[in-house]
Amino acid sequence: MSSGASALEVEVRPPWPYRLPRGGGGDGVLRPRSGVLTRLLHVDGAPVLVRAWQPGRDRVRLRTDSLDPAKVASPPLVGRPSCEAPAGRSQLEMAVERMRFALAVDEDLSDFYRAFRGDRLLAPLIRRRPWLRPRRRPWPWEALAWAVTQQLIETSRATAIQRRIVRRWGPRLGEGRATMRDVPCAAVIAGRAPAELQAADLAAGRAVALRAVARLAAGGRCDLSDPAADARLLRIPNVGPWTVQCLGLGGRGDPDALPAGDLGYVKLVGRLSGLGRRATVEEVEEFYAPYAPYRGLAGVFTLIGLHHTVAQGPPLRIAA
């Protein structure tokens, strides 16, 4: 570990085969360039620039740099956090911790592999691509907000909505093609009228739901990092099990959280089970039940590992 007054750099040795993600995600806040991933984060309102790169198969380095708050532009909105002081040591350490989580660099899948190394479906997929990880967000709020935007629509439309939200209300560093942006915090979204969110192409019901979850998170009435929050979230109209399962997998790192209602899973299980149709949510849950307490991880490996085969080939079936 190396550090200075305004920077902190650490080296991590992943405990399981690892590859740094090549893509940055659809919302555009994580930027890949020449093998380096860069992200603008705000910790307690203070802006931090985080970079991650992989100098060797068994090494990942992360560097956080404190930024002058005056150089980060934010729309003059109700709920926008104010910060006049640059990030200190504790904020830099938190930024490293959250990016280590988001990149899943510390995840050890040894127990997962040992549990299913004899499984005829899962074991070959793990051996073939052991570096696969669920996509995570640095903060639970981001995972929940983007899950709401993704409900019942195709991925391309959802990512377009997310980019609009980031561009309209997210903090910005720099200009032109080099611009870095952050996801707007819960307090900013809580201050938006549903009509403003609808203007980003969110359906009316989901615009109301997004503002409702933002108000819960921003008001301190709901700790999104705690699974106990799910019961309260589920009482909000247009927030269902799929949404909180996405929060669990991508925002808390729960390996058992399976978004069973995802279109990819209902298609995949329908083909693997030879149903001749899309599976129901109940059938997806039954299919992955033997993989507990790693149903979410099993889902990621099967969905990504079999994506092209399922999409291009004839229906697949697990031998009886």
DOBA-859414 format. One record per residue (C-alpha): residue number from 1; x, y, z. Coordinates in Angstrom, 1 decimal, always signed. Example, Ala and Ser with C-alpha at 12.3 -4.5 7.8 and 13.67 -1.06 7.14 Angstrom:
@nr=1 c1=+12.3 c2=-4.5 c3=+7.8 .
@nr=2 c1=+13.7 c2=-1.1 c3=+7.1 .
This chain:
@nr=1 c1=+0.0 c2=+0.0 c3=+0.0 .
@nr=2 c1=+1.2 c2=+3.5 c3=-0.8 .
@nr=3 c1=-0.4 c2=+6.8 c3=+0.1 .
@nr=4 c1=+0.0 c2=+10.5 c3=+0.2 .
@nr=5 c1=-2.1 c2=+13.4 c3=+1.5 .
@nr=6 c1=-4.4 c2=+13.2 c3=-1.5 .
@nr=7 c1=-3.9 c2=+9.7 c3=-3.0 .
@nr=8 c1=-4.0 c2=+6.1 c3=-1.9 .
@nr=9 c1=-2.8 c2=+3.1 c3=-3.9 .
@nr=10 c1=-3.2 c2=-0.5 c3=-3.0 .
@nr=11 c1=-2.4 c2=-3.9 c3=-4.5 .
@nr=12 c1=-4.8 c2=-6.8 c3=-4.2 .
@nr=13 c1=-4.0 c2=-10.5 c3=-4.9 .
@nr=14 c1=-7.3 c2=-12.1 c3=-5.9 .
@nr=15 c1=-7.8 c2=-15.5 c3=-4.1 .
@nr=16 c1=-9.5 c2=-17.0 c3=-7.2 .
@nr=17 c1=-8.7 c2=-16.6 c3=-10.9 .
@nr=18 c1=-9.6 c2=-13.1 c3=-11.9 .
@nr=19 c1=-9.8 c2=-10.9 c3=-14.9 .
@nr=20 c1=-10.6 c2=-7.2 c3=-14.7 .
@nr=21 c1=-13.8 c2=-6.4 c3=-16.6 .
@nr=22 c1=-13.2 c2=-5.1 c3=-20.1 .
@nr=23 c1=-16.4 c2=-3.1 c3=-20.5 .
@nr=24 c1=-17.6 c2=-0.2 c3=-18.4 .
@nr=25 c1=-21.4 c2=-0.9 c3=-18.3 .
@nr=26 c1=-24.2 c2=+0.7 c3=-20.1 .
@nr=27 c1=-24.6 c2=+3.9 c3=-18.0 .
@nr=28 c1=-21.1 c2=+5.1 c3=-19.0 .
@nr=29 c1=-19.8 c2=+6.0 c3=-15.5 .
@nr=30 c1=-17.1 c2=+3.3 c3=-15.5 .
@nr=31 c1=-14.6 c2=+4.1 c3=-18.2 .
@nr=32 c1=-12.2 c2=+1.5 c3=-19.7 .
@nr=33 c1=-9.2 c2=+2.7 c3=-21.5 .
@nr=34 c1=-5.9 c2=+0.9 c3=-22.3 .
@nr=35 c1=-6.5 c2=-1.7 c3=-19.6 .
@nr=36 c1=-7.4 c2=+0.8 c3=-16.9 .
@nr=37 c1=-10.9 c2=+1.2 c3=-15.5 .
@nr=38 c1=-11.7 c2=+4.7 c3=-14.2 .
@nr=39 c1=-14.7 c2=+5.8 c3=-12.1 .
@nr=40 c1=-15.8 c2=+9.0 c3=-10.4 .
@nr=41 c1=-17.2 c2=+8.4 c3=-7.0 .
@nr=42 c1=-18.5 c2=+10.6 c3=-4.2 .
@nr=43 c1=-17.8 c2=+9.5 c3=-0.6 .
@nr=44 c1=-19.7 c2=+11.6 c3=+2.0 .
@nr=45 c1=-20.1 c2=+14.1 c3=-0.8 .
@nr=46 c1=-16.4 c2=+14.4 c3=-1.5 .
@nr=47 c1=-15.4 c2=+13.6 c3=-5.1 .
@nr=48 c1=-12.8 c2=+10.8 c3=-5.6 .
@nr=49 c1=-11.3 c2=+9.5 c3=-8.8 .
@nr=50 c1=-10.7 c2=+5.7 c3=-8.7 .
@nr=51 c1=-8.5 c2=+3.8 c3=-11.2 .
@nr=52 c1=-8.1 c2=+0.0 c3=-11.4 .
@nr=53 c1=-5.7 c2=-2.0 c3=-13.6 .
@nr=54 c1=-4.3 c2=-5.6 c3=-13.6 .
@nr=55 c1=-0.5 c2=-5.6 c3=-14.0 .
@nr=56 c1=-0.4 c2=-9.4 c3=-13.7 .
@nr=57 c1=-2.7 c2=-12.4 c3=-13.6 .
@nr=58 c1=-2.5 c2=-12.6 c3=-9.8 .
@nr=59 c1=-2.4 c2=-8.8 c3=-9.1 .
@nr=60 c1=-4.8 c2=-5.9 c3=-9.3 .
@nr=61 c1=-4.0 c2=-2.4 c3=-8.4 .
@nr=62 c1=-6.4 c2=+0.3 c3=-7.3 .
@nr=63 c1=-5.6 c2=+4.0 c3=-6.9 .
@nr=64 c1=-7.8 c2=+6.7 c3=-5.5 .
@nr=65 c1=-7.1 c2=+10.4 c3=-5.9 .
@nr=66 c1=-8.8 c2=+13.2 c3=-4.0 .
@nr=67 c1=-10.3 c2=+15.9 c3=-6.3 .
@nr=68 c1=-10.9 c2=+19.6 c3=-5.8 .
@nr=69 c1=-14.7 c2=+19.8 c3=-5.3 .
@nr=70 c1=-14.7 c2=+23.1 c3=-7.2 .
@nr=71 c1=-13.7 c2=+21.2 c3=-10.4 .
@nr=72 c1=-16.7 c2=+18.9 c3=-10.2 .
@nr=73 c1=-19.8 c2=+20.4 c3=-11.6 .
@nr=74 c1=-23.3 c2=+19.5 c3=-10.3 .
@nr=75 c1=-26.7 c2=+20.7 c3=-11.5 .
@nr=76 c1=-28.2 c2=+23.2 c3=-9.0 .
@nr=77 c1=-30.7 c2=+20.8 c3=-7.6 .
@nr=78 c1=-32.6 c2=+20.3 c3=-4.4 .
@nr=79 c1=-31.0 c2=+17.5 c3=-2.5 .
@nr=80 c1=-27.6 c2=+17.9 c3=-4.0 .
@nr=81 c1=-25.0 c2=+17.2 c3=-1.3 .
@nr=82 c1=-22.6 c2=+20.1 c3=-0.6 .
@nr=83 c1=-18.9 c2=+19.6 c3=+0.0 .
@nr=84 c1=-16.2 c2=+22.2 c3=+0.1 .
@nr=85 c1=-13.3 c2=+20.1 c3=+1.4 .
@nr=86 c1=-11.4 c2=+17.5 c3=-0.6 .
@nr=87 c1=-11.6 c2=+13.8 c3=+0.4 .
@nr=88 c1=-9.4 c2=+12.8 c3=+3.3 .
@nr=89 c1=-7.8 c2=+9.5 c3=+4.1 .
@nr=90 c1=-11.0 c2=+7.9 c3=+5.4 .
@nr=91 c1=-12.9 c2=+8.8 c3=+2.2 .
@nr=92 c1=-10.1 c2=+7.5 c3=+0.0 .
@nr=93 c1=-10.1 c2=+4.2 c3=+1.9 .
@nr=94 c1=-13.9 c2=+3.9 c3=+1.5 .
@nr=95 c1=-13.6 c2=+4.5 c3=-2.2 .
@nr=96 c1=-11.0 c2=+1.7 c3=-2.5 .
@nr=97 c1=-13.3 c2=-0.6 c3=-0.5 .
@nr=98 c1=-16.3 c2=+0.1 c3=-2.6 .
@nr=99 c1=-14.5 c2=-0.4 c3=-5.9 .
@nr=100 c1=-13.0 c2=-3.6 c3=-4.6 .
@nr=101 c1=-16.5 c2=-4.7 c3=-3.9 .
@nr=102 c1=-17.9 c2=-3.6 c3=-7.2 .
@nr=103 c1=-15.1 c2=-5.3 c3=-9.1 .
@nr=104 c1=-15.4 c2=-8.5 c3=-6.9 .
@nr=105 c1=-11.7 c2=-8.7 c3=-6.8 .
@nr=106 c1=-11.7 c2=-10.3 c3=-3.3 .
@nr=107 c1=-14.2 c2=-13.0 c3=-4.0 .
@nr=108 c1=-13.0 c2=-16.5 c3=-3.4 .
@nr=109 c1=-15.2 c2=-19.0 c3=-5.3 .
@nr=110 c1=-13.4 c2=-22.1 c3=-4.0 .
@nr=111 c1=-16.3 c2=-23.2 c3=-1.8 .
@nr=112 c1=-18.7 c2=-22.6 c3=-4.6 .
@nr=113 c1=-16.6 c2=-24.8 c3=-7.0 .
@nr=114 c1=-16.1 c2=-27.5 c3=-4.5 .
@nr=115 c1=-19.8 c2=-27.7 c3=-3.8 .
@nr=116 c1=-20.6 c2=-28.3 c3=-7.5 .
@nr=117 c1=-17.5 c2=-29.7 c3=-9.1 .
@nr=118 c1=-19.5 c2=-32.8 c3=-9.9 .
@nr=119 c1=-22.5 c2=-31.0 c3=-11.3 .
@nr=120 c1=-22.8 c2=-31.9 c3=-15.0 .
@nr=121 c1=-24.2 c2=-28.5 c3=-16.0 .
@nr=122 c1=-22.3 c2=-26.0 c3=-13.7 .
@nr=123 c1=-18.8 c2=-27.5 c3=-13.2 .
@nr=124 c1=-17.7 c2=-27.3 c3=-16.9 .
@nr=125 c1=-18.9 c2=-23.7 c3=-17.0 .
@nr=126 c1=-16.9 c2=-22.8 c3=-13.9 .
@nr=127 c1=-13.7 c2=-24.5 c3=-15.2 .
@nr=128 c1=-14.1 c2=-22.8 c3=-18.6 .
@nr=129 c1=-14.5 c2=-19.3 c3=-17.3 .
@nr=130 c1=-13.5 c2=-19.2 c3=-13.6 .
@nr=131 c1=-13.1 c2=-15.4 c3=-13.7 .
@nr=132 c1=-16.8 c2=-14.7 c3=-14.2 .
@nr=133 c1=-18.4 c2=-12.5 c3=-11.6 .
@nr=134 c1=-21.9 c2=-10.9 c3=-11.1 .
@nr=135 c1=-21.9 c2=-7.3 c3=-12.2 .
@nr=136 c1=-22.0 c2=-5.1 c3=-9.0 .
@nr=137 c1=-22.4 c2=-1.5 c3=-8.2 .
@nr=138 c1=-20.2 c2=+0.4 c3=-5.6 .
@nr=139 c1=-23.3 c2=+1.4 c3=-3.6 .
@nr=140 c1=-26.5 c2=-0.5 c3=-3.0 .
@nr=141 c1=-28.4 c2=+2.6 c3=-4.0 .
@nr=142 c1=-27.1 c2=+2.4 c3=-7.5 .
@nr=143 c1=-28.0 c2=-1.3 c3=-7.8 .
@nr=144 c1=-31.6 c2=-0.6 c3=-6.6 .
@nr=145 c1=-32.1 c2=+2.5 c3=-8.8 .
@nr=146 c1=-30.9 c2=+0.8 c3=-11.9 .
@nr=147 c1=-33.0 c2=-2.3 c3=-11.2 .
@nr=148 c1=-36.1 c2=-0.1 c3=-11.1 .
@nr=149 c1=-35.1 c2=+1.4 c3=-14.5 .
@nr=150 c1=-34.7 c2=-2.1 c3=-16.0 .
@nr=151 c1=-38.0 c2=-3.5 c3=-15.0 .
@nr=152 c1=-40.0 c2=-5.1 c3=-17.9 .
@nr=153 c1=-38.0 c2=-3.5 c3=-20.7 .
@nr=154 c1=-35.1 c2=-4.5 c3=-22.9 .
@nr=155 c1=-31.5 c2=-3.9 c3=-21.7 .
@nr=156 c1=-30.7 c2=-1.3 c3=-24.5 .
@nr=157 c1=-33.7 c2=+0.9 c3=-23.5 .
@nr=158 c1=-32.8 c2=+0.6 c3=-19.8 .
@nr=159 c1=-29.2 c2=+1.7 c3=-20.3 .
@nr=160 c1=-30.4 c2=+4.6 c3=-22.4 .
@nr=161 c1=-32.6 c2=+5.7 c3=-19.5 .
@nr=162 c1=-29.7 c2=+5.4 c3=-17.1 .
@nr=163 c1=-27.4 c2=+7.5 c3=-19.3 .
@nr=164 c1=-30.1 c2=+10.2 c3=-19.5 .
@nr=165 c1=-30.4 c2=+10.2 c3=-15.7 .
@nr=166 c1=-26.6 c2=+10.4 c3=-15.3 .
@nr=167 c1=-26.3 c2=+13.2 c3=-17.8 .
@nr=168 c1=-29.1 c2=+15.3 c3=-16.5 .
@nr=169 c1=-28.6 c2=+15.0 c3=-12.7 .
@nr=170 c1=-25.2 c2=+13.4 c3=-12.1 .
@nr=171 c1=-22.0 c2=+15.3 c3=-11.0 .
@nr=172 c1=-19.5 c2=+15.9 c3=-13.9 .
@nr=173 c1=-15.7 c2=+16.1 c3=-14.0 .
@nr=174 c1=-14.1 c2=+17.5 c3=-17.1 .
@nr=175 c1=-15.4 c2=+18.4 c3=-20.6 .
@nr=176 c1=-15.8 c2=+16.7 c3=-23.9 .
@nr=177 c1=-14.9 c2=+13.1 c3=-24.5 .
@nr=178 c1=-12.8 c2=+13.0 c3=-21.3 .
@nr=179 c1=-15.8 c2=+13.8 c3=-19.1 .
@nr=180 c1=-16.4 c2=+11.6 c3=-16.1 .
@nr=181 c1=-19.8 c2=+11.4 c3=-14.5 .
@nr=182 c1=-21.2 c2=+9.9 c3=-11.3 .
@nr=183 c1=-24.6 c2=+8.4 c3=-10.7 .
@nr=184 c1=-26.8 c2=+11.0 c3=-8.9 .
@nr=185 c1=-27.3 c2=+10.2 c3=-5.3 .
@nr=186 c1=-30.6 c2=+9.2 c3=-3.7 .
@nr=187 c1=-31.3 c2=+12.7 c3=-2.3 .
@nr=188 c1=-31.1 c2=+14.2 c3=-5.8 .
@nr=189 c1=-33.5 c2=+11.6 c3=-7.3 .
@nr=190 c1=-35.8 c2=+12.0 c3=-4.3 .
@nr=191 c1=-36.1 c2=+15.7 c3=-5.2 .
@nr=192 c1=-37.2 c2=+15.1 c3=-8.8 .
@nr=193 c1=-40.9 c2=+15.2 c3=-9.8 .
@nr=194 c1=-42.2 c2=+12.0 c3=-11.4 .
@nr=195 c1=-42.7 c2=+14.0 c3=-14.6 .
@nr=196 c1=-39.0 c2=+14.8 c3=-14.7 .
@nr=197 c1=-38.2 c2=+11.1 c3=-14.4 .
@nr=198 c1=-40.7 c2=+10.2 c3=-17.1 .
@nr=199 c1=-39.0 c2=+12.7 c3=-19.4 .
@nr=200 c1=-36.0 c2=+10.3 c3=-19.2 .
@nr=201 c1=-38.3 c2=+7.6 c3=-20.7 .
@nr=202 c1=-39.3 c2=+5.9 c3=-17.5 .
@nr=203 c1=-42.8 c2=+4.6 c3=-17.4 .
@nr=204 c1=-45.1 c2=+6.5 c3=-15.0 .
@nr=205 c1=-45.3 c2=+3.8 c3=-12.4 .
@nr=206 c1=-41.6 c2=+3.2 c3=-12.4 .
@nr=207 c1=-40.9 c2=+6.9 c3=-12.1 .
@nr=208 c1=-43.0 c2=+7.1 c3=-9.0 .
@nr=209 c1=-41.3 c2=+3.9 c3=-7.6 .
@nr=210 c1=-37.8 c2=+5.3 c3=-8.3 .
@nr=211 c1=-38.6 c2=+8.5 c3=-6.4 .
@nr=212 c1=-40.2 c2=+6.5 c3=-3.6 .
@nr=213 c1=-37.1 c2=+4.2 c3=-3.1 .
@nr=214 c1=-34.9 c2=+7.3 c3=-3.3 .
@nr=215 c1=-36.8 c2=+9.0 c3=-0.6 .
@nr=216 c1=-36.5 c2=+6.0 c3=+1.7 .
@nr=217 c1=-32.8 c2=+5.8 c3=+1.1 .
@nr=218 c1=-32.1 c2=+9.5 c3=+1.3 .
@nr=219 c1=-34.2 c2=+9.9 c3=+4.5 .
@nr=220 c1=-32.2 c2=+7.3 c3=+6.4 .
@nr=221 c1=-35.4 c2=+5.3 c3=+6.9 .
@nr=222 c1=-34.1 c2=+2.3 c3=+5.0 .
@nr=223 c1=-30.5 c2=+0.9 c3=+5.1 .
@nr=224 c1=-30.2 c2=-0.7 c3=+1.6 .
@nr=225 c1=-27.2 c2=-2.7 c3=+2.7 .
@nr=226 c1=-29.4 c2=-4.6 c3=+5.1 .
@nr=227 c1=-31.6 c2=-7.4 c3=+3.7 .
@nr=228 c1=-34.1 c2=-6.5 c3=+6.4 .
@nr=229 c1=-34.9 c2=-3.4 c3=+4.2 .
@nr=230 c1=-36.4 c2=-5.7 c3=+1.5 .
@nr=231 c1=-39.8 c2=-6.0 c3=+3.3 .
@nr=232 c1=-40.2 c2=-2.2 c3=+3.3 .
@nr=233 c1=-39.1 c2=-1.9 c3=-0.3 .
@nr=234 c1=-41.6 c2=-4.6 c3=-1.4 .
@nr=235 c1=-44.5 c2=-2.5 c3=+0.0 .
@nr=236 c1=-43.8 c2=+0.2 c3=-2.6 .
@nr=237 c1=-45.9 c2=-0.2 c3=-5.7 .
@nr=238 c1=-44.0 c2=-1.4 c3=-8.8 .
@nr=239 c1=-41.1 c2=-2.8 c3=-6.6 .
@nr=240 c1=-41.2 c2=-6.6 c3=-6.6 .
@nr=241 c1=-39.1 c2=-9.6 c3=-5.9 .
@nr=242 c1=-37.0 c2=-9.2 c3=-9.0 .
@nr=243 c1=-36.0 c2=-5.7 c3=-8.0 .
@nr=244 c1=-34.9 c2=-6.6 c3=-4.5 .
@nr=245 c1=-33.1 c2=-9.7 c3=-5.8 .
@nr=246 c1=-31.1 c2=-7.5 c3=-8.2 .
@nr=247 c1=-30.3 c2=-5.3 c3=-5.2 .
@nr=248 c1=-29.1 c2=-8.4 c3=-3.3 .
@nr=249 c1=-26.9 c2=-9.7 c3=-6.1 .
@nr=250 c1=-25.5 c2=-6.4 c3=-7.4 .
@nr=251 c1=-25.7 c2=-4.1 c3=-4.4 .
@nr=252 c1=-24.9 c2=-6.4 c3=-1.5 .
@nr=253 c1=-22.9 c2=-9.2 c3=-3.1 .
@nr=254 c1=-25.4 c2=-11.9 c3=-1.9 .
@nr=255 c1=-24.3 c2=-15.1 c3=-3.9 .
@nr=256 c1=-27.8 c2=-16.6 c3=-3.3 .
@nr=257 c1=-29.8 c2=-13.7 c3=-4.7 .
@nr=258 c1=-31.3 c2=-15.0 c3=-8.0 .
@nr=259 c1=-33.4 c2=-12.5 c3=-10.1 .
@nr=260 c1=-35.6 c2=-15.4 c3=-11.2 .
@nr=261 c1=-38.0 c2=-13.3 c3=-13.2 .
@nr=262 c1=-35.3 c2=-12.0 c3=-15.6 .
@nr=263 c1=-36.1 c2=-12.7 c3=-19.2 .
@nr=264 c1=-32.8 c2=-14.4 c3=-19.7 .
@nr=265 c1=-33.5 c2=-17.0 c3=-17.0 .
@nr=266 c1=-37.1 c2=-17.7 c3=-18.1 .
@nr=267 c1=-35.7 c2=-18.4 c3=-21.6 .
@nr=268 c1=-32.7 c2=-20.4 c3=-20.4 .
@nr=269 c1=-34.6 c2=-22.6 c3=-18.1 .
@nr=270 c1=-37.3 c2=-23.2 c3=-20.7 .
@nr=271 c1=-34.7 c2=-24.5 c3=-23.1 .
@nr=272 c1=-32.6 c2=-26.5 c3=-20.6 .
@nr=273 c1=-35.7 c2=-28.2 c3=-19.2 .
@nr=274 c1=-37.1 c2=-28.9 c3=-22.7 .
@nr=275 c1=-40.4 c2=-27.1 c3=-22.0 .
@nr=276 c1=-40.9 c2=-25.8 c3=-25.5 .
@nr=277 c1=-41.8 c2=-22.4 c3=-23.9 .
@nr=278 c1=-40.5 c2=-19.8 c3=-21.5 .
@nr=279 c1=-40.3 c2=-21.1 c3=-17.9 .
@nr=280 c1=-42.4 c2=-19.5 c3=-15.2 .
@nr=281 c1=-40.7 c2=-17.7 c3=-12.3 .
@nr=282 c1=-41.6 c2=-20.6 c3=-10.1 .
@nr=283 c1=-40.0 c2=-23.1 c3=-12.5 .
@nr=284 c1=-36.8 c2=-20.9 c3=-12.6 .
@nr=285 c1=-36.7 c2=-20.9 c3=-8.8 .
@nr=286 c1=-37.2 c2=-24.7 c3=-8.7 .
@nr=287 c1=-34.5 c2=-25.3 c3=-11.3 .
@nr=288 c1=-31.9 c2=-23.3 c3=-9.3 .
@nr=289 c1=-33.0 c2=-24.5 c3=-5.9 .
@nr=290 c1=-30.3 c2=-27.3 c3=-5.7 .
@nr=291 c1=-27.6 c2=-24.6 c3=-6.0 .
@nr=292 c1=-28.5 c2=-22.8 c3=-2.8 .
@nr=293 c1=-26.8 c2=-21.0 c3=-1.1 .
@nr=294 c1=-25.2 c2=-19.9 c3=-4.4 .
@nr=295 c1=-28.2 c2=-19.6 c3=-6.7 .
@nr=296 c1=-27.2 c2=-16.1 c3=-7.9 .
@nr=297 c1=-23.7 c2=-17.3 c3=-8.7 .
@nr=298 c1=-25.0 c2=-20.4 c3=-10.5 .
@nr=299 c1=-27.4 c2=-18.2 c3=-12.5 .
@nr=300 c1=-24.5 c2=-15.9 c3=-13.6 .
@nr=301 c1=-22.4 c2=-18.8 c3=-14.8 .
@nr=302 c1=-25.2 c2=-20.6 c3=-16.6 .
@nr=303 c1=-26.7 c2=-17.5 c3=-18.2 .
@nr=304 c1=-23.4 c2=-16.1 c3=-19.5 .
@nr=305 c1=-21.8 c2=-19.5 c3=-20.1 .
@nr=306 c1=-24.7 c2=-20.8 c3=-22.2 .
@nr=307 c1=-25.9 c2=-17.6 c3=-23.7 .
@nr=308 c1=-24.7 c2=-18.2 c3=-27.2 .
@nr=309 c1=-25.5 c2=-21.9 c3=-27.3 .
@nr=310 c1=-29.0 c2=-21.3 c3=-26.1 .
@nr=311 c1=-29.5 c2=-18.4 c3=-28.5 .
@nr=312 c1=-28.2 c2=-20.1 c3=-31.6 .
@nr=313 c1=-28.7 c2=-23.8 c3=-31.1 .
@nr=314 c1=-31.7 c2=-26.1 c3=-30.6 .
@nr=315 c1=-33.4 c2=-26.4 c3=-27.2 .
@nr=316 c1=-31.1 c2=-28.0 c3=-24.6 .
@nr=317 c1=-32.1 c2=-30.5 c3=-22.0 .
@nr=318 c1=-30.3 c2=-31.8 c3=-18.9 .
@nr=319 c1=-30.1 c2=-35.6 c3=-19.1 .
@nr=320 c1=-32.4 c2=-37.3 c3=-16.6 .
